[in-house]
Amino acid sequence: MAERDWTDEHVARWLPVLPELDPDVEGAVTRMARITVHLRRFREQSLADFELERHEFETLHKLAGRGGTAAPSELAEDLNLAPASVTGRLDALERRGLVRRTPSRADRRRVIVELTPEGRAGWRGAMEVLGHEEYRLLGTLSQEDRVLLNTLLRRIALAAEQAP
């Protein structure tokens, strides 16, 4: 018999109360939620260890995803924020030495934001800690099972992305 986890007990507790409950659906949804909570807590601790707030990390992450440089308007779009909100974030990150703003060489009216070595190191460090935990969890699966899981989750994500 397979090893039981918290969710098995949760489903067993609810089946007598809700006999129509599909234990596979409840089990899958509950496990996804618990794994998400685990990774969120792990990320928050990692960010605290690197002295980053979540919004700071998200901004550094979007900037890193653009190769380390971007216009503030690009970051606003990536973060789905108003430009004024991004300006506030960049002001704080610049004061901490995590980003720098410089005039664009192509258009002096524009500003380019770039990660500083300190900003890249903080972002990278937090990413490595979180990535290690993700690999630890998914490393319990074979490569074939990871591909299958990814494929199945994509199908679920596509259904979620469609309007009901």
Backbone as CSV, one residue per row, in Angstrom:
resi,resn,N_x,N_y,N_z,CA_x,CA_y,CA_z,C_x,C_y,C_z
1,MET,0.841,-1.190,0.000,0.000,0.000,0.000,0.884,1.251,0.000
2,ALA,0.471,2.258,-0.760,1.238,3.497,-0.870,1.221,4.256,0.456
3,GLU,2.280,4.994,0.676,2.369,5.822,1.874,1.263,6.882,1.843
4,ARG,0.658,7.136,2.994,-0.443,8.104,3.080,0.096,9.476,3.501
5,ASP,-0.546,10.504,2.985,-0.169,11.867,3.348,-1.355,12.569,4.013
6,TRP,-1.163,13.827,4.357,-2.193,14.614,5.023,-3.486,14.631,4.214
7,THR,-3.362,14.747,2.899,-4.535,14.838,2.029,-5.358,13.553,2.052
8,ASP,-4.713,12.401,2.157,-5.469,11.148,2.261,-6.398,11.193,3.470
9,GLU,-5.895,11.695,4.580,-6.714,11.800,5.790,-7.829,12.832,5.595
10,HIS,-7.525,13.914,4.929,-8.511,14.962,4.629,-9.662,14.379,3.802
11,VAL,-9.327,13.660,2.738,-10.354,13.068,1.877,-11.177,12.046,2.660
12,ALA,-10.508,11.201,3.435,-11.219,10.183,4.219,-12.184,10.831,5.212
13,ARG,-11.814,11.971,5.773,-12.658,12.682,6.732,-13.902,13.263,6.046
14,TRP,-13.760,13.697,4.783,-14.862,14.358,4.093,-15.775,13.414,3.317
15,LEU,-15.302,12.251,2.939,-16.155,11.332,2.162,-17.461,10.954,2.867
16,PRO,-17.445,10.675,4.161,-18.729,10.375,4.810,-19.679,11.580,4.854
17,VAL,-19.116,12.774,4.900,-19.919,13.989,4.960,-20.452,14.351,3.568
18,LEU,-19.629,14.155,2.549,-19.987,14.468,1.161,-19.773,13.221,0.300
19,PRO,-20.694,12.270,0.320,-20.491,11.014,-0.410,-20.307,11.199,-1.915
20,GLU,-20.794,12.317,-2.468,-20.641,12.574,-3.905,-19.240,13.109,-4.254
21,LEU,-18.433,13.376,-3.254,-17.080,13.901,-3.451,-16.238,12.918,-4.249
22,ASP,-15.613,13.400,-5.305,-14.692,12.566,-6.080,-13.343,12.624,-5.369
23,PRO,-12.909,11.511,-4.778,-11.668,11.550,-3.992,-10.436,11.886,-4.828
24,ASP,-10.457,11.565,-6.113,-9.299,11.893,-6.953,-9.232,13.381,-7.259
25,VAL,-10.385,13.989,-7.516,-10.412,15.433,-7.769,-10.045,16.177,-6.484
26,GLU,-10.696,15.792,-5.371,-10.399,16.466,-4.098,-8.936,16.280,-3.717
27,GLY,-8.432,15.086,-3.912,-7.036,14.812,-3.571,-6.074,15.636,-4.414
28,ALA,-6.321,15.692,-5.722,-5.424,16.439,-6.605,-5.458,17.935,-6.299
29,VAL,-6.662,18.493,-6.148,-6.792,19.928,-5.887,-6.172,20.284,-4.534
30,THR,-6.441,19.467,-3.530,-5.899,19.736,-2.195,-4.376,19.636,-2.205
31,ARG,-3.844,18.635,-2.880,-2.374,18.504,-2.948,-1.746,19.677,-3.691
32,MET,-2.351,20.096,-4.819,-1.806,21.252,-5.543,-1.803,22.492,-4.649
33,ALA,-2.889,22.678,-3.901,-2.975,23.839,-3.011,-1.912,23.762,-1.919
34,ARG,-1.737,22.589,-1.326,-0.747,22.445,-0.247,0.682,22.637,-0.763
35,ILE,0.963,22.130,-1.957,2.295,22.311,-2.547,2.525,23.786,-2.850
36,THR,1.495,24.468,-3.352,1.601,25.893,-3.636,1.891,26.677,-2.359
37,VAL,1.177,26.355,-1.288,1.410,27.023,-0.001,2.833,26.747,0.480
38,HIS,3.278,25.501,0.363,4.643,25.147,0.783,5.664,25.983,0.012
39,LEU,5.520,26.053,-1.303,6.487,26.801,-2.111,6.399,28.304,-1.838
40,ARG,5.198,28.792,-1.587,5.048,30.221,-1.264,5.770,30.537,0.047
41,ARG,5.574,29.709,1.055,6.265,29.926,2.342,7.773,29.832,2.169
42,PHE,8.191,28.858,1.396,9.618,28.674,1.151,10.194,29.907,0.446
43,ARG,9.447,30.419,-0.544,9.900,31.610,-1.260,9.985,32.811,-0.323
44,GLU,8.971,32.992,0.517,8.970,34.125,1.441,10.170,34.051,2.390
45,GLN,10.493,32.852,2.870,11.652,32.706,3.749,12.941,32.997,2.993
46,SER,13.016,32.499,1.771,14.196,32.750,0.945,14.376,34.246,0.710
47,LEU,13.287,34.932,0.403,13.376,36.377,0.175,13.813,37.104,1.439
48,ALA,13.285,36.678,2.574,13.692,37.291,3.846,15.180,37.071,4.079
49,ASP,15.662,35.871,3.758,17.085,35.577,3.927,17.953,36.488,3.068
50,PHE,17.438,36.890,1.913,18.188,37.775,1.018,17.753,39.237,1.167
51,GLU,16.982,39.516,2.233,16.524,40.863,2.558,15.779,41.516,1.396
52,LEU,14.889,40.737,0.785,14.061,41.233,-0.312,12.590,41.093,0.049
53,GLU,11.820,42.106,-0.271,10.370,42.017,-0.182,9.874,41.356,-1.462
54,ARG,8.673,40.785,-1.398,8.130,40.087,-2.572,8.061,41.015,-3.786
55,HIS,7.575,42.254,-3.598,7.456,43.173,-4.735,8.830,43.556,-5.296
56,GLU,9.838,43.614,-4.421,11.191,43.899,-4.897,11.707,42.745,-5.749
57,PHE,11.518,41.528,-5.242,11.948,40.348,-5.971,11.246,40.273,-7.323
58,GLU,9.929,40.519,-7.341,9.172,40.451,-8.598,9.718,41.453,-9.610
59,THR,10.057,42.637,-9.150,10.597,43.654,-10.052,11.970,43.236,-10.560
60,LEU,12.831,42.767,-9.667,14.150,42.289,-10.090,14.011,41.106,-11.047
61,HIS,13.054,40.235,-10.765,12.832,39.048,-11.596,12.424,39.449,-13.021
62,LYS,11.501,40.390,-13.135,11.072,40.841,-14.462,12.222,41.524,-15.192
63,LEU,13.001,42.275,-14.461,14.155,42.946,-15.060,15.184,41.914,-15.526
64,ALA,15.459,40.928,-14.692,16.399,39.864,-15.072,15.879,39.109,-16.291
65,GLY,14.574,38.917,-16.361,13.974,38.216,-17.489,14.101,38.964,-18.806
66,ARG,14.412,40.226,-18.734,14.650,41.036,-19.933,16.148,41.244,-20.156
67,GLY,16.944,40.344,-19.594,18.384,40.427,-19.792,19.076,41.404,-18.863
68,GLY,18.358,41.912,-17.872,18.963,42.815,-16.897,18.765,44.284,-17.190
69,THR,18.148,44.608,-18.342,17.868,46.010,-18.658,16.481,46.124,-19.273
70,ALA,15.808,47.210,-18.965,14.476,47.455,-19.519,14.098,48.906,-19.300
71,ALA,13.145,49.343,-20.082,12.544,50.654,-19.858,11.513,50.512,-18.748
72,PRO,11.304,51.549,-17.957,10.274,51.478,-16.916,8.899,51.088,-17.466
73,SER,8.569,51.544,-18.662,7.266,51.191,-19.255,7.179,49.692,-19.528
74,GLU,8.290,49.071,-19.907,8.302,47.619,-20.136,8.090,46.877,-18.819
75,LEU,8.721,47.362,-17.767,8.535,46.739,-16.457,7.092,46.906,-15.981
76,ALA,6.521,48.085,-16.218,5.132,48.318,-15.823,4.218,47.322,-16.526
77,GLU,4.476,47.101,-17.807,3.669,46.142,-18.564,3.877,44.719,-18.025
78,ASP,5.126,44.340,-17.807,5.432,42.994,-17.306,4.813,42.748,-15.930
79,LEU,4.807,43.768,-15.099,4.284,43.649,-13.736,2.784,43.934,-13.652
80,ASN,2.211,44.375,-14.771,0.793,44.739,-14.811,0.483,45.821,-13.764
81,LEU,1.335,46.841,-13.767,1.205,47.951,-12.816,1.166,49.282,-13.558
82,ALA,0.645,50.277,-12.885,0.681,51.638,-13.415,2.127,52.126,-13.393
83,PRO,2.508,52.931,-14.367,3.885,53.450,-14.396,4.307,54.128,-13.093
84,ALA,3.397,54.851,-12.432,3.753,55.521,-11.171,4.121,54.510,-10.097
85,SER,3.449,53.369,-10.082,3.781,52.325,-9.100,5.166,51.761,-9.352
86,VAL,5.509,51.607,-10.622,6.838,51.091,-10.962,7.901,52.109,-10.585
87,THR,7.607,53.378,-10.790,8.560,54.422,-10.411,8.871,54.350,-8.920
88,GLY,7.847,54.157,-8.110,8.058,54.022,-6.662,8.921,52.821,-6.327
89,ARG,8.664,51.712,-6.988,9.481,50.511,-6.760,10.930,50.755,-7.159
90,LEU,11.103,51.374,-8.327,12.465,51.619,-8.811,13.207,52.597,-7.920
91,ASP,12.510,53.600,-7.393,13.146,54.546,-6.458,13.719,53.779,-5.267
92,ALA,12.914,52.894,-4.696,13.358,52.135,-3.519,14.494,51.181,-3.866
93,LEU,14.385,50.508,-4.999,15.442,49.577,-5.401,16.745,50.310,-5.712
94,GLU,16.621,51.491,-6.287,17.811,52.277,-6.605,18.484,52.763,-5.319
95,ARG,17.683,53.193,-4.338,18.257,53.619,-3.049,19.029,52.480,-2.390
96,ARG,18.560,51.260,-2.581,19.233,50.088,-1.989,20.407,49.597,-2.832
97,GLY,20.619,50.204,-4.003,21.725,49.813,-4.858,21.462,48.551,-5.664
98,LEU,20.188,48.181,-5.840,19.858,46.946,-6.551,19.601,47.180,-8.037
99,VAL,19.250,48.410,-8.398,19.104,48.798,-9.798,19.711,50.182,-9.972
100,ARG,19.958,50.532,-11.226,20.384,51.907,-11.538,19.620,52.337,-12.789
101,ARG,19.304,53.621,-12.825,18.632,54.197,-13.989,19.617,55.112,-14.695
102,THR,19.694,54.946,-15.998,20.585,55.781,-16.801,19.829,56.254,-18.030
103,PRO,20.212,57.413,-18.560,19.568,57.879,-19.792,19.859,56.903,-20.939
104,SER,18.879,56.725,-21.792,19.042,55.869,-22.968,20.051,56.502,-23.912
105,ARG,20.898,55.685,-24.508,21.870,56.206,-25.491,21.155,56.575,-26.792
106,ALA,20.064,55.858,-27.085,19.333,56.104,-28.327,18.418,57.324,-28.222
107,ASP,17.864,57.568,-27.048,16.916,58.670,-26.847,17.100,59.193,-25.427
108,ARG,17.753,60.333,-25.304,18.094,60.884,-23.990,16.867,61.200,-23.133
109,ARG,15.674,61.245,-23.740,14.451,61.483,-22.965,14.006,60.222,-22.232
110,ARG,14.491,59.089,-22.669,14.104,57.810,-22.064,15.132,57.395,-21.012
111,VAL,14.676,56.564,-20.109,15.529,56.030,-19.050,15.592,54.519,-19.221
112,ILE,16.739,53.982,-18.957,16.921,52.528,-18.966,17.218,52.098,-17.533
113,VAL,16.551,51.041,-17.101,16.779,50.480,-15.770,17.644,49.248,-15.953
114,GLU,18.651,49.115,-15.107,19.486,47.912,-15.186,19.777,47.369,-13.800
115,LEU,19.901,46.049,-13.759,20.287,45.398,-12.507,21.724,45.761,-12.186
116,THR,21.998,46.037,-10.940,23.383,46.196,-10.495,23.903,44.801,-10.129
117,PRO,25.201,44.657,-9.953,25.715,43.361,-9.501,25.053,42.908,-8.185
118,GLU,24.784,43.856,-7.281,24.130,43.519,-6.014,22.696,43.043,-6.246
119,GLY,21.990,43.722,-7.147,20.624,43.329,-7.463,20.568,41.955,-8.105
120,ARG,21.481,41.698,-9.027,21.534,40.397,-9.680,21.877,39.305,-8.666
121,ALA,22.802,39.596,-7.770,23.208,38.590,-6.771,22.061,38.254,-5.830
122,GLY,21.311,39.257,-5.383,20.173,39.005,-4.496,19.087,38.214,-5.197
123,TRP,18.750,38.626,-6.422,17.732,37.925,-7.198,18.180,36.485,-7.462
124,ARG,19.414,36.342,-7.897,19.944,35.013,-8.244,19.996,34.105,-7.011
125,GLY,20.421,34.637,-5.890,20.488,33.842,-4.673,19.126,33.321,-4.251
126,ALA,18.122,34.196,-4.265,16.769,33.772,-3.910,16.253,32.748,-4.911
127,MET,16.539,32.946,-6.189,16.110,32.001,-7.228,16.747,30.627,-7.021
128,GLU,18.016,30.611,-6.672,18.705,29.332,-6.485,18.132,28.550,-5.309
129,VAL,17.834,29.232,-4.222,17.262,28.562,-3.047,15.890,27.989,-3.398
130,LEU,15.056,28.801,-4.031,13.725,28.331,-4.413,13.825,27.213,-5.450
131,GLY,14.688,27.386,-6.422,14.871,26.356,-7.446,15.312,25.031,-6.848
132,HIS,16.188,25.100,-5.855,16.643,23.873,-5.194,15.469,23.143,-4.554
133,GLU,14.585,23.884,-3.913,13.424,23.252,-3.276,12.469,22.677,-4.319
134,GLU,12.267,23.386,-5.417,11.417,22.860,-6.489,11.991,21.556,-7.037
135,TYR,13.296,21.527,-7.267,13.943,20.310,-7.761,13.905,19.199,-6.717
136,ARG,13.989,19.556,-5.453,13.904,18.544,-4.400,12.537,17.862,-4.440
137,LEU,11.493,18.673,-4.556,10.142,18.111,-4.592,9.909,17.292,-5.862
138,LEU,10.198,17.888,-7.009,9.932,17.196,-8.272,10.964,16.116,-8.570
139,GLY,12.077,16.140,-7.861,13.087,15.096,-8.014,12.631,13.743,-7.497
140,THR,11.513,13.727,-6.782,10.966,12.439,-6.338,10.312,11.697,-7.499
141,LEU,10.159,12.385,-8.636,9.572,11.785,-9.835,10.660,11.473,-10.856
142,SER,10.414,10.456,-11.663,11.325,10.176,-12.774,11.166,11.275,-13.823
143,GLN,12.104,11.351,-14.742,12.007,12.332,-15.835,10.711,12.118,-16.613
144,GLU,10.377,10.875,-16.877,9.142,10.565,-17.602,7.914,11.054,-16.827
145,ASP,7.897,10.851,-15.526,6.772,11.308,-14.706,6.701,12.833,-14.652
146,ARG,7.865,13.504,-14.631,7.858,14.979,-14.634,7.268,15.508,-15.941
147,VAL,7.605,14.864,-17.067,7.040,15.266,-18.359,5.528,15.051,-18.346
148,LEU,5.096,13.909,-17.835,3.667,13.614,-17.766,2.951,14.621,-16.865
149,LEU,3.509,14.892,-15.697,2.900,15.863,-14.780,2.781,17.225,-15.446
150,ASN,3.844,17.665,-16.102,3.830,18.955,-16.778,2.757,18.988,-17.867
151,THR,2.626,17.907,-18.613,1.619,17.822,-19.668,0.211,17.881,-19.083
152,LEU,-0.022,17.138,-18.020,-1.343,17.133,-17.387,-1.680,18.487,-16.784
153,LEU,-0.713,19.109,-16.125,-0.959,20.439,-15.543,-1.206,21.485,-16.625
154,ARG,-0.545,21.344,-17.773,-0.801,22.267,-18.885,-2.261,22.157,-19.336
155,ARG,-2.764,20.943,-19.433,-4.167,20.757,-19.835,-5.107,21.413,-18.827
156,ILE,-4.808,21.255,-17.555,-5.638,21.878,-16.515,-5.518,23.400,-16.588
157,ALA,-4.308,23.897,-16.785,-4.085,25.354,-16.878,-4.826,25.943,-18.073
158,LEU,-4.801,25.243,-19.196,-5.516,25.734,-20.380,-7.016,25.811,-20.114
159,ALA,-7.553,24.814,-19.411,-8.987,24.839,-19.061,-9.271,26.019,-18.131
160,ALA,-8.369,26.280,-17.183,-8.552,27.395,-16.252,-8.473,28.736,-16.965
161,GLU,-7.647,28.826,-17.999,-7.466,30.082,-18.720,-8.637,30.411,-19.639
162,GLN,-9.444,29.408,-19.956,-10.617,29.644,-20.807,-11.766,30.119,-19.948
163,ALA,-12.524,31.062,-20.464,-13.688,31.551,-19.731,-14.712,30.417,-19.606
164,PRO,-15.306,30.240,-18.417,-16.296,29.163,-18.262,-17.557,29.432,-19.072
